[in-house]
Each structure stands twice: as C-alpha cells, then as structure tokens.
Amino acid sequence: MTATAPTLIEQAKAGDSEAFEEAVRPLLPSAYRLAFGMLLDRCAAEDAVQDAVLTAWRRIGNLRDGCEIGPWFFAVVANKCRATRRGRWWQVVRQEQVPERVQGVEWPCNGEDLRDALRRLDRRQRLVVVLHFYLDLTLEQVAETLGVPVGTAKSRLHRAMTALRADPALAEALVA
C-alpha cells in the first residue's frame, strides 16, 4: 500500500529514508531534465541531481507543512545547477557536443541552434523556460519553485521568449 504524498513527507521529516525516497523518486526524471536544460551537459546534470537529492534529504525539515515537495525539490536542483555553473571546473572542462536526445529531452529544431540560443539567455530566463516548457510546470508552480510572485515568473518567461524569437540563428533554423 502506497502512502499519500503528505504522509510520506511527514514520515521523511521524522527520519524515514524510505518515505523520502518514495516521495522523491517520481520527481527524478523531471529533475534530470531541469538540470540538463540548465547545464546542457549529461554528466553535470546527473551530478547536480544526485547532490540535490542528498541536500534535500538533509534539509527535508525546511519544507513547510502543506507545501508540495516537487517545487521545493526543483528549487534545490536549480540551486545545485547554479553552483555547478559558478564552480571553477565548469570553466575549465566543457563538453564539445551535447547529444541530440537525452532521456526524453527533445529539441524542436536542429538542436545546436536552440542550445546556443538557450546558452545566450540570462540564467534566470533559461531556468523559467526549462521549468515551464521542459517540465510542463504551470506558471504558479514555476513561481513557487523560484520563490517569486507569479507575475515575476510570467515576465521572465515573456522576456525569455522574446529573446529567443529575436535570436537570428534560431529564427533562421526554425524557418529552414
């Protein structure tokens, strides 16, 4: 018999690692897509998600009562990705080529143009695009994950989409 999500969270907060694992397991594919969308590197994304799981387990007590674990966990993943980007090794070691398809992540155009356009976005704009379009989160869930008002999430998404539409390399690839 599977416990409900609030019951799992209560059990995890009480120190039950199996309950925590059961609550987080369904979020892992989306967490990986989020990390891959932010880092554009398969190995770095896997490392970020693993670090996020450990951090989430250590900080499960910080999850407010009545809040869903998904947005909270995705915020932990996003923070790990930001830390990875800031890390010195990221500036030294770069992956030459990102695979066209990685565990469910599909690119709507030729791939390289879209990845380049995403890289040119501000990190906050890239994060909101990944959360909304790759993870199919509602704007309310995106806002909760980012810890910002819904209006802020909407404006970041609007600015990101405006920047992507104005990117000449991406516009050319989509027309072709």
VEXDOVO-98556 format. One record per atom (N, C-alpha, C, O): x, y, z. Coordinates in steps of 0.02 Angstrom, whole numbers, plus 50000, padded with zeros to 5 digits. Atoms other than C-alpha are relative to their C-alpha. Example, Ala and Ser with C-alpha at 12.3 -4.5 7.8 and 13.67 -1.06 7.14 Angstrom:
# VEXDOVO-98556
500454994150000/506154977550390/500455006050000/500975005950033/499584994149997/506844994750357/499615005550037/499865011050045/
//
This chain:
# VEXDOVO-98556
500424994150000/500005000050000/500445006250000/500895006950042/499604994050007/500725016849947/499705005650042/499095006850040/500234994549960/500605031350067/499895006149956/500185006749902/500124993850037/499965048250010/500605004550008/501015003650053/499424995549999/501205062149974/500085003650067/500635003850093/499914996749935/500835072050135/500244995250054/500654997150097/499795005049950/501035056150238/500744998349989/501114997750038/499295001550015/502685052250150/500455005750025/500985004450053/499604994349978/503315069750187/500065000150075/500605001250102/499985000249927/502845068350370/500484994550024/500874995650070/499565005549981/503725051550381/500735001749985/501175000150024/499324998050018/505255058450291/500285005050050/500865004650070/499784995149951/505335073150410/500164996750067/500584999150105/499875003749938/505295060550552/500624995649994/500814992350042/499385003750009/506855052350478/499944993649960/500424989749957/500115006150039/506115038650368/500295001049930/500005004449888/499674999150064/507315037550221/499624996749943/499634999149887/500395003350052/506195025350126/499415004349978/499245004549919/500554995550017/504745037650134/500265005849957/499945007849909/499704994650039/505885051350070/500144997649929/499985001049880/499845002850066/506485040249928/499374999149958/499365000649899/500635001150035/504695035849882/499695006649977/499385006949924/500284993550018/504195054249881/500405003349944/500115006849902/499574996650049/505685059849775/500074996149935/500164999149882/499885004250060/505825045249653/499605002349939/499905002749885/500364997950061/504415051149536/500235006849972/500095008449915/499774993450022/505235068349527/500674999749964/500875004649931/499325000350027/506945062149469/500055001049925/500505004649903/499944998650072/506615061449280/499925007449983/500295010149942/500094992850012/505965079349284/500585004050027/500795009049996/499424996549971/507395084749397/500594999449953/500975004249943/499455000950048/508625077449272/499905004449939/500375007649916/500134995750058/507785086449127/500145007350017/500405011149976/499874993249977/507865102649228/500765001250001/500995006249974/499274999149995/509715100249265/500335000049931/500785004049918/499725000250067/510105095549085/499845006449962/500265009049927/500194993750033/509145110649022/500415005950024/500545010549985/499604994549974/510145122049135/500744999349985/501085004249970/499295001050007/511855114149116/500224997849930/500794998849910/499865002450067/511745106448941/500594995149999/500984995049952/499475004949993/512915092748999/499724994150039/499504994950096/500305005949969/512335075049039/500314998250067/499964997250116/499665002049938/513645070849171/499895005250054/499775003450112/500104994749951/513495087649257/499284999950026/499165001250085/500705000449979/511595085749260/499894994250049/499554995050100/500075005749954/511715068549340/500305001650068/500015000050119/499674998149937/512935075149471/499575005050039/499515004450100/500414994949966/511825090149509/499394996950032/499214998750088/500605003349971/510295079149535/500194995850060/499844995850110/499785004049943/511255067249647/500155004450061/499955002850117/499864995349945/511895081849751/499355002950028/499295003850089/500644997149978/510135089049757/499624995150044/499304997150093/500355005049959/509415072749824/500304999850070/499944999750120/499675000149935/510705072449964/499845006350040/499695005950100/500164993749966/510405090750005/499275000050022/499125002250078/500725000149983/508515088350001/499894995550061/499494997150105/500085004549943/508655073550121/500245003450064/499915002950116/499744996649940/509725083750241/499555005850022/499525007450081/500404994049985/508535098650230/499254998949995/498885003749988/500715001450007/506845089950220/499595003750053/499015005350042/500354996349947/506385098550382/499845007249980/499415010350011/500134993150023/506435115250289/499375000549957/499125006049945/500615000050041/504945110050181/499415001850046/499274998450094/500554997749959/503475119650251/499414995249997/499284992149945/500595004349997/501955109950306/499485002349949/499345008349943/500514998550050/500635109050170/500275001649931/499895002049883/499714998550066/501855113050029/500174993549965/500334988449996/499825005850041/502155100949887/500754999349997/501125004249998/499285001350002/503855092749878/500295001749932/500885003549927/499734998950067/504015095049688/500325006749990/500925007049974/499704993450011/504285113849676/500605001250046/501105004250026/499454999249952/505385113549832/500624996249976/501174998849977/499445004150024/506455099349762/500315003049936/500925003049929/499744997050062/506605107749591/500415006350015/500895007849980/499604994249980/507215123549679/500694997850025/501195001050011/499355002749976/508575113049764/500424998049939/501024999549937/499635002050061/509055105749593/500265006249964/500845006449943/499794993950034/509105123149515/500585003350036/501045005850004/499444997149961/510225129349656/500644996149990/501184999049985/499415004150012/511405114749630/500285001549930/500895001749920/499774998450068/511475118849444/500355006849999/500865007649965/499674993449997/511885137049482/500694999350032/501185002450009/499365001149967/513265131349600/500494996649952/501094998249952/499585003450049/513935119849465/500265004949949/500855004849931/499794995050050/513975134149340/500525004850028/500965007049991/499524995449968/514915145049464/500674996750015/501185000050022/499405003749981/516175131449503/500565000749949/500445001449889/499414999050042/517935133049434/500064994649946/500234996249889/499915005350049/517935116049347/499565001049940/499744998949885/500464998950056/516455121249239/500335004549948/500205003849888/499674995450046/517525135049163/500574996649963/500774998849909/499425003450030/518945122949125/499784994349955/500044993649899/500215006050036/518055107149067/499335001449966/498845003049999/500624999050037/516745109048931/499894994149954/500364991449925/500175005450046/515845095748833/499945002949930/499595007849920/499994997450068/516125098248648/499314999549967/499115004149931/500635001150035/514465091248591/499484997250048/499614992450083/500555002449959/512805089148680/499594995349957/499434997149900/500385004750042/511835073948620/499335002849978/499035006950013/500634997550027/510305077148512/499404998050043/498925001850048/500565002349959/509175067048626/500284996650062/500684992050057/499785003049937/509465063048809/499404998750043/499055003350064/500545002349956/508185053148909/499395004549998/499215007550049/500634996450004/506625061748848/500065007449982/499545010649970/499934993050018/507355078948810/500055000449924/500534998049894/500014999450073/506895082848630/500055007449982/499745011650014/499924993250024/507425098548539/499555001049939/499564996949894/500484999050054/506115106048422/500315001849933/499975001249882/499684998650064/507355111348289/500664996349998/500764991550035/499395003550013/509085106248233/500444999050062/500974995950056/499645001449938/509705106048413/500545005050016/500505008650065/499434995749986/511315115548402/499795007450004/500015011050048/500234993150000/510455132048360/499605001550063/499695006850093/500404999049940/509215130048502/500445000050063/500355004350106/499555000249942/510565125248627/500405006450005/500495009150059/499624993749999/511595140348576/499565005750022/499775010050061/500464994649981/510075151648593/499844999650075/499815004750109/500135000849929/509695144348765/500615002250041/500535005250094/499394997949964/511505147148818/500055007650004/500325010350052/499954992750002/511365165448769/499495003450046/499545009350061/500494997149954/509875167948884/500315001350068/500784997850088/499834998949931/510095175149056/499824993750040/499334990450023/500125006349963/510175160849184/499294999650028/499004994250029/500695000149973/508505166049261/499504998649945/499014995149955/500465001250056/507665166349091/500054992749977/499544989649963/499925007050020/508395149349045/499654995450049/499324990650029/500325004149949/507785142149210/499245000049992/498934994749997/500724999750006/506005148149185/499764996449936/499234993349937/500175003650062/505975141349005/500034992550013/499584988849992/499925007249986/506605124349064/499434997650046/499134992450033/500535002149953/505375123549209/499324999749966/498934995049975/500674999650030/503875128749105/499924995449940/499434991749935/500085003850062/504195120348937/500284992950003/499994988349973/499715006749997/505305105548979/499674995750052/499564989750042/500315003849945/504505100549144/499245000850001/498914997750043/500724998950004/502755106449097/499705002450066/499145000550083/500264997249939/502555115849260/499565006049982/499705009749935/500424994150010/501165128749270/500405006150024/500905005450058/499654994049978/501685146749297/499985000750076/500455003350106/500044999949927/501085145249477/500534995550031/500844997350080/499495004649975/502225130249503/500705002749987/501155001950028/499354996950016/503665139249417/500155005450052/500705005750079/499914994749951/503405154149532/500174997150069/500614999750104/499875003149935/503365142849685/500714997150002/501064997750052/499335002950004/504945133949629/500545005450006/501045004550040/499514994649999/505855150349603/499955004450061/500415008350076/500094995849942/505155158349759/499855007249983/500065011850018/500174993250024/504475173249662/499255000349989/498924995149984/500714999550017/502735180149629/499864997449929/500314997249888/500195002750065/501785172949480/500145005249945/500355003449891/499884994750049/501915189749391/500745000349979/500895001649920/499285000050016/503815188949401/500174994149955/500564994849907/499885005950042/503825171349329/499745001349929/500074999649880/500294998450066/502685177249187/500455004849961/500575003849902/499604995050036/503775192249147/500684997049979/500934998649925/499375003250020/505375181749148/499894995549940/500304995349894/500155004450057/504565169149031/499885004149937/500115002349883/500134995650057/503955183148918/500665002749972/500775002749911/499364997350023/505695191048911/500424994649967/500764995849917/499625005550029/506485174048877/499754998349931/500144997349884/500295001750065/505285170148736/500135005649949/500255004249890/499854994450045/505545187548662/500734999549977/500875000649918/499295000750018/507425184848667/500114994249952/500494994749905/499935005750044/507265167648587/499735001549930/500034999649880/500294998250065/506135174348449/500455004849961/500475004649900/499574995150032/507365188348415/500684997349982/501075000749947/499355002950014/508865176848406/500034998249926/499664993949903/499995001150073/509355177248221/500174992849980/499894990249932/499805006950017/510185160048219/499424995250011/499314990749970/500575004349985/508665151748299/499435001349951/499124996649927/500544998450047/507425160948188/500154997049932/499704994449899/499805002950064/508395155348034/499914992450001/499684989449951/500065007349995/508425137248095/499274997750000/499114992649971/500705001949998/506565136948129/499655001049933/499184997349917/500294998850066/506155143947957/500234994649951/499844992449909/499715004950047/507295131547868/499674993250004/499864988749967/
//
